């Protein structure tokens, strides 16, 4: 029983062929394509409003040079939200519960922000490793600490997203199993457990959206330091 709880996080395959690529391609087919017509449907209008509002909010603290990242960060935000939300459906697989996938998103984007800072303003980028006014005896220690914290950033991005989604899915499965087992024995307790399951599912919907937003927001803050 303990092992079966973690079966939902195994990468799906069919006839020995991994289906991870299919799970990553599917979300893009669910969104309606923009049209050149003056009058569009309500779904396109809502989608355009959401994208515009999010992009404005995300690009607000960045300078004009950072606006080049608007398309990438907005697309990543929509992509992560869709993957997280689809993973809450029954008999589905959530690719963002895989640490390798999240690190594949976090490491290249974090490294790109660091390289941009080193190329455009190397003095300021290296100055982040040593706070101003540091006593001379503490300089070597602080440089080591700040360097470690710099390299921990992509790990924190990937682990945060993986841990939150994995914990939520495990809680949903545990409470659903408890409600199913208690239904013939104690119907009243089973009903209360099912109510708790419904509330937890609503919470997980919020967590799925918030974690995607936090992932992209932290990337934008790293970019802000180097632009």
C-alpha positions as CSV (number, residue, x, y, z in Angstrom):
1,X,0.0,0.0,0.0
2,X,2.8,2.4,0.8
3,X,4.5,1.8,-2.5
4,X,1.2,2.3,-4.4
5,X,0.9,5.8,-3.2
6,X,4.0,6.8,-5.1
7,X,3.1,5.0,-8.3
8,X,1.3,8.2,-9.5
9,X,4.7,9.9,-9.7
10,X,6.2,7.3,-12.0
11,X,6.9,8.5,-15.6
12,X,4.2,6.9,-17.8
13,X,5.1,4.7,-20.7
14,X,3.3,2.7,-23.3
15,X,4.9,-0.4,-24.8
16,X,8.2,0.7,-23.3
17,X,7.9,4.1,-24.9
18,X,8.0,7.1,-22.4
19,X,5.1,9.4,-22.7
20,X,6.7,12.4,-21.0
21,X,7.1,14.2,-24.3
22,X,3.3,13.8,-25.0
23,X,2.5,15.1,-21.6
24,X,4.5,18.2,-22.3
25,X,3.1,18.8,-25.7
26,X,-0.6,18.3,-24.8
27,X,-1.1,21.6,-22.9
28,X,-0.4,23.8,-25.9
29,X,-3.2,22.2,-27.9
30,X,-5.8,23.2,-25.3
31,X,-5.4,26.9,-25.7
32,X,-7.4,28.7,-28.5
33,X,-5.3,30.4,-31.1
34,X,-5.5,34.2,-31.4
35,X,-7.4,35.5,-34.4
36,X,-7.0,38.6,-36.5
37,X,-10.7,39.4,-36.4
38,X,-11.9,42.5,-34.5
39,X,-14.6,40.5,-32.7
40,X,-13.5,37.3,-30.9
41,X,-15.1,34.9,-28.5
42,X,-15.1,35.3,-24.7
43,X,-12.4,32.7,-24.1
44,X,-9.9,34.6,-26.3
45,X,-10.8,37.8,-24.6
46,X,-10.3,36.4,-21.1
47,X,-7.1,34.7,-22.2
48,X,-5.7,38.0,-23.6
49,X,-6.8,39.9,-20.5
50,X,-5.0,37.4,-18.2
51,X,-1.8,37.4,-20.2
52,X,-1.7,41.2,-20.5
53,X,-2.3,41.7,-16.7
54,X,0.2,39.1,-15.7
55,X,2.9,40.4,-18.1
56,X,2.4,44.0,-16.8
57,X,2.7,42.9,-13.2
58,X,5.7,40.7,-13.9
59,X,7.6,43.4,-16.0
60,X,6.8,46.3,-13.6
61,X,10.0,46.1,-11.5
62,X,12.3,45.3,-14.5
63,X,13.9,47.8,-16.8
64,X,13.4,48.0,-20.5
65,X,16.2,45.5,-21.1
66,X,14.4,43.0,-19.0
67,X,11.2,43.3,-21.1
68,X,12.9,41.1,-23.7
69,X,12.1,38.2,-21.3
70,X,8.4,39.0,-21.3
71,X,7.4,36.4,-23.9
72,X,9.6,33.6,-22.3
73,X,8.4,34.2,-18.7
74,X,4.7,34.6,-19.6
75,X,4.8,31.4,-21.7
76,X,6.6,29.5,-18.9
77,X,3.9,30.7,-16.4
78,X,1.0,29.5,-18.6
79,X,2.8,26.3,-19.3
80,X,3.4,25.5,-15.6
81,X,-0.1,26.4,-14.6
82,X,-1.6,24.1,-17.2
83,X,0.6,21.2,-16.3
84,X,-0.2,21.6,-12.6
85,X,-3.9,22.0,-13.2
86,X,-4.1,19.0,-15.5
87,X,-2.3,16.9,-12.9
88,X,-5.3,17.3,-10.6
89,X,-7.6,15.5,-12.9
90,X,-8.2,11.8,-12.2
91,X,-6.0,9.2,-14.1
92,X,-3.5,11.9,-15.2
93,X,0.2,12.4,-14.8
94,X,1.8,15.6,-13.5
95,X,5.2,16.2,-15.2
96,X,6.1,18.9,-12.7
97,X,6.3,16.4,-9.9
98,X,9.5,15.2,-11.5
99,X,12.5,16.9,-10.0
100,X,14.5,16.4,-13.2
101,X,12.0,18.3,-15.3
102,X,11.8,21.2,-12.8
103,X,15.6,21.4,-12.6
104,X,15.6,21.4,-16.4
105,X,13.5,24.5,-16.3
106,X,15.3,26.2,-13.4
107,X,19.0,25.7,-14.1
108,X,19.2,27.0,-17.7
109,X,17.0,30.1,-16.9
110,X,18.9,30.9,-13.7
111,X,22.2,30.4,-15.5
112,X,21.0,32.7,-18.3
113,X,20.3,35.5,-15.8
114,X,23.8,35.1,-14.2
115,X,25.6,35.1,-17.6
116,X,23.6,38.3,-18.6
117,X,24.8,40.0,-15.4
118,X,28.4,38.9,-15.9
119,X,28.3,40.2,-19.5
120,X,26.5,43.5,-19.1
121,X,27.7,44.6,-15.6
122,X,30.3,42.3,-14.2
123,X,31.3,44.7,-11.4
124,X,27.8,44.9,-10.0
125,X,27.1,41.2,-10.5
126,X,30.3,40.2,-8.6
127,X,29.5,42.9,-6.0
128,X,26.4,40.9,-4.9
129,X,28.8,38.4,-3.4
130,X,30.2,40.9,-0.9
131,X,27.8,43.2,0.9
132,X,28.9,46.8,1.3
133,X,30.5,47.7,4.6
134,X,31.6,44.1,5.5
135,X,34.4,43.9,8.1
136,X,37.7,42.8,6.6
137,X,38.0,39.5,8.6
138,X,34.6,38.4,7.4
139,X,35.2,39.0,3.7
140,X,36.4,35.5,2.8
141,X,33.6,33.8,4.8
142,X,30.8,36.0,3.3
143,X,32.1,35.5,-0.2
144,X,31.9,31.7,0.3
145,X,28.4,32.0,1.8
146,X,27.1,34.2,-0.9
147,X,28.5,32.0,-3.6
148,X,26.9,28.9,-2.1
149,X,23.5,30.8,-1.8
150,X,23.9,31.8,-5.5
151,X,24.3,28.2,-6.6
152,X,21.5,27.0,-4.3
153,X,18.9,29.2,-6.1
154,X,18.1,26.9,-9.0
155,X,18.0,23.9,-6.6
156,X,15.5,25.8,-4.5
157,X,13.4,26.6,-7.5
158,X,13.1,23.0,-8.6
159,X,12.7,21.5,-5.2
160,X,10.1,24.0,-4.1
161,X,7.8,23.2,-7.1
162,X,8.4,19.5,-6.8
163,X,7.9,19.2,-3.1
164,X,4.7,21.3,-2.9
165,X,3.0,19.4,-5.8
166,X,4.1,16.0,-4.5
167,X,2.9,16.7,-1.0
168,X,-0.4,17.9,-2.2
169,X,-1.0,14.9,-4.4
170,X,0.0,12.5,-1.6
171,X,-2.4,14.2,0.8
172,X,-5.3,13.9,-1.7
173,X,-4.6,10.2,-2.3
174,X,-4.3,9.5,1.5
175,X,-7.5,11.3,2.4
176,X,-9.4,9.7,-0.6
177,X,-8.2,6.3,0.4
178,X,-9.4,6.9,4.0
179,X,-12.8,8.1,2.8
180,X,-13.2,5.0,0.6
181,X,-12.2,2.6,3.5
182,X,-14.4,4.4,6.1
183,X,-17.5,4.6,3.8
184,X,-19.0,1.1,4.7
185,X,-17.8,1.2,8.3
186,X,-18.5,4.8,9.5
187,X,-20.6,6.7,6.9
188,X,-20.6,9.9,9.0
189,X,-16.8,10.0,9.4
190,X,-16.5,9.1,5.7
191,X,-18.7,12.1,4.8
192,X,-16.6,14.4,6.9
193,X,-13.5,13.0,5.3
194,X,-14.9,13.5,1.8
195,X,-15.7,17.1,2.7
196,X,-12.1,17.6,3.9
197,X,-11.0,16.0,0.6
198,X,-13.1,18.6,-1.4
199,X,-11.6,21.5,0.6
200,X,-8.1,20.1,0.1
201,X,-8.7,19.8,-3.7
202,X,-9.7,23.4,-3.9
203,X,-6.6,24.3,-1.9
204,X,-4.5,22.3,-4.3
205,X,-6.0,24.2,-7.3
206,X,-4.8,27.4,-5.6
207,X,-1.4,25.9,-4.8
208,X,-1.0,24.7,-8.5
209,X,-1.4,28.3,-9.7
210,X,0.5,30.0,-6.9
211,X,3.6,27.7,-7.3
212,X,3.8,28.4,-11.0
213,X,3.6,32.1,-10.3
214,X,6.2,31.9,-7.6
215,X,8.6,30.0,-9.9
216,X,8.4,32.7,-12.6
217,X,8.4,35.5,-10.1
218,X,11.6,34.4,-8.5
219,X,13.2,34.1,-12.0
220,X,12.2,37.7,-12.7
221,X,13.7,38.8,-9.4
222,X,17.0,37.0,-10.3
223,X,16.8,38.8,-13.7
224,X,16.2,42.1,-12.0
225,X,19.5,41.8,-10.1
226,X,21.5,41.2,-13.3
227,X,19.8,43.6,-15.8
